[in-house]
Amino acid sequence: MVTIPEHMRAYQLIGHGGPEMLRLVPDAPTPKTSIGEVLIHVGAAGLNNTDINTRVGWYSKGDGQAEDASWGGGAIQFPRIQGADICGIVVEVGEGADTALIGKRVLVEPCLREAAGQSLESPWYIGSECDGGFADYVTVAAKHAYPIDSALSNAELASFPCSYSTAENMLTRAQVDENDTVLITGASGGVGSAALQLAKARGARVLAVAGESKHQSVLDAGAHKVLIRGSQLQHQLGDNAVDVVIDLVGGPDWPELLNVLRPFGRYAVSGAIAGPIVDLDLRTLYLKDQRFLGCTVLDEGVFRRLVDLIELGAIQPLLARSFPLDALLEAQECFLRKQFTGKLVIDMSL
């Protein structure tokens, strides 16, 4: 029987602001399972834009107010443990959860529809509405803990959940198939590089937008062609050149995306790293009969398909670098420099 300690290491977010709002606590209370939940001994947890956005209050649409700064539009309850990409071993189950899960290595679905045995009226995101994986232990509803059979390491598996499920959700809603040419912005990042692999796995032709220094790594990941970020896409591609746009960037160059998107094309968005406010010429949208798809909450079946693809070896982890838990601040600094392709991960074994 596994002995579960009363206390654990945890990196806590204590308020909105800079890196000084993160503190390493060596004796945080180990969470207790509630109805229908499992306790997971965390093996690794990946970094995401959501971690930074939540810390600085980016999700708030108010004038610097924090009442709507969580992923779900409410206030963050501090202290909060972040870390949405979780791989670990189930060591305990709560009332009503399947005891067969004990000892299983699992990936955690980061978008939650259930907590404490209750269906949620509005989905939660791990590390925003509830505690996440930048700690030795985490609890989650058993339905969101997916056993996985894979030879990949914990750190490699932790590179998948958030980015790849977000990407798969976008491709699912945009109905991408083998007949499509897909344009992916931010293709060297976590979600972008995931979308690249997943679109290729569907048989689509993939065009990627990335910084010039990352072109080779994006090509190595499977892109058919890489376009220079910040250059004129219309000049490179021409009008009506792609069937689907998977956008993670937004920003000032956004109008070009609709110009290169064909009539009846599909535009899916799940990020705005270059800025959330864009110029939209409504004539382009309605005269070309384009379809816009905002993608946040995971559709049913998306995470199950992702786990299946990992087990089949149809997609490969793009693990750029691993850090120990006590180097989380260094990891976030590295993350913000964006000089890597793929994912950065906190490996609890380091």
PEBEL-V685236 format. One record per residue. PHI is phi in radians with two decimals (* if undefined). Layout:
PHI / PHI
This chain:
* / -1.37 / -1.52 / -1.75 / -1.23 / -1.27 / -2.27 / -2.61 / -1.38 / -2.71 / -1.68 / -1.81 / -1.58 / -1.83 / 3.04 / -1.40 / 2.64 / -1.49 / -1.03 / -1.13 / -1.43 / -1.82 / -2.39 / -1.53 / -1.91 / -1.40 / -2.33 / -1.22 / -1.16 / -1.18 / -1.16 / -1.80 / -1.30 / -1.84 / -1.01 / 1.32 / -1.86 / -2.14 / -1.78 / -1.98 / -1.44 / -1.22 / -1.65 / -2.84 / -2.56 / -1.47 / -1.62 / -2.50 / -1.01 / -1.04 / -1.04 / -1.20 / -1.02 / -1.19 / -1.07 / -1.54 / 1.37 / -1.09 / -1.28 / -1.25 / -1.71 / -1.44 / -1.47 / 1.31 / -1.45 / -1.92 / -1.19 / -2.23 / -1.64 / -1.50 / -1.03 / -1.54 / 1.69 / -1.82 / -1.56 / -1.30 / -1.66 / -1.68 / -1.28 / -2.24 / -1.62 / -1.57 / 1.84 / -1.66 / -1.58 / -2.12 / -2.22 / -3.00 / -1.94 / -1.27 / -2.00 / -2.80 / -2.18 / -1.52 / -0.97 / 1.55 / -1.53 / -1.25 / -1.16 / -1.14 / -1.30 / -1.07 / 1.56 / -1.44 / -1.41 / -2.31 / -1.85 / -1.81 / -1.21 / -1.34 / -1.73 / -1.75 / -1.91 / -2.50 / -2.66 / 0.92 / 1.38 / -2.10 / -1.25 / -1.54 / -1.14 / -2.19 / -1.04 / -1.80 / -2.07 / -1.08 / 1.57 / -2.10 / -1.49 / -2.63 / -1.26 / -2.06 / -1.73 / -1.43 / -2.84 / -1.24 / -2.40 / -2.62 / -1.91 / -2.76 / -1.00 / -0.99 / -1.13 / -1.74 / -1.84 / -1.82 / -1.00 / -2.38 / -1.89 / -2.70 / -1.46 / -1.18 / -1.28 / -1.02 / -1.11 / -1.12 / -1.18 / -1.22 / -1.39 / -1.61 / -0.93 / -1.26 / -1.09 / -1.29 / -1.23 / -1.08 / -1.12 / -1.11 / -1.11 / -1.11 / -1.16 / -1.14 / -1.17 / -1.45 / 0.96 / -1.25 / -2.46 / -1.19 / -1.59 / -1.71 / -1.79 / -2.00 / -1.83 / -2.05 / -1.54 / 1.00 / -1.28 / -1.59 / -1.37 / -1.05 / -1.25 / -1.10 / -1.19 / -1.17 / -1.05 / -1.04 / -1.12 / -1.22 / -1.17 / -1.14 / -1.11 / -1.45 / 1.61 / -1.34 / -1.52 / -2.00 / -1.88 / -2.10 / -1.92 / -2.73 / -1.08 / -1.03 / -1.20 / -1.88 / -1.03 / -1.16 / -1.17 / -1.26 / -1.10 / -1.09 / -1.34 / 2.15 / -1.15 / -1.33 / -2.72 / -2.05 / -1.86 / -1.30 / -1.10 / 1.56 / -1.57 / -1.38 / -1.11 / -1.08 / -1.17 / -1.37 / -1.93 / 1.54 / -1.27 / 0.95 / -1.68 / -2.27 / -1.55 / -2.44 / -2.00 / -1.85 / -1.93 / -2.16 / -2.04 / 1.11 / 1.40 / -1.17 / -1.53 / -0.99 / -0.96 / -1.10 / -1.07 / -1.32 / -1.27 / -1.48 / -1.44 / -1.27 / -1.00 / 1.13 / -1.30 / -2.02 / -1.98 / -2.10 / -2.29 / -2.62 / 3.11 / -2.67 / -1.19 / -1.69 / 2.33 / -1.49 / -1.75 / -2.27 / -1.63 / -2.06 / -1.54 / -1.05 / -1.11 / -1.11 / -1.08 / -1.49 / -1.27 / -1.74 / 0.91 / -1.40 / -1.99 / -1.84 / -2.31 / -1.48 / -2.25 / -2.28 / -1.21 / -1.23 / -1.21 / -1.01 / 1.61 / -1.11 / -1.22 / -1.05 / -1.10 / -1.10 / -1.05 / -1.06 / -1.13 / -1.11 / -1.14 / -1.37 / 1.32 / -1.31 / -2.28 / -2.09 / -1.22 / -1.97 / -1.56 / -1.37 / -2.92 / -2.00 / -2.31 / -1.30 / -1.02 / -1.26 / -1.85 / -1.02 / -1.10 / -1.09 / -1.10 / -1.17 / -1.08 / -1.09 / -1.03 / -1.22 / -1.31 / 0.96 / -1.84 / -2.54 / -2.04 / 1.84 / -2.25 / -1.82 / -2.37 / -1.54 / -1.81 / -1.21 / -1.48 / -1.44
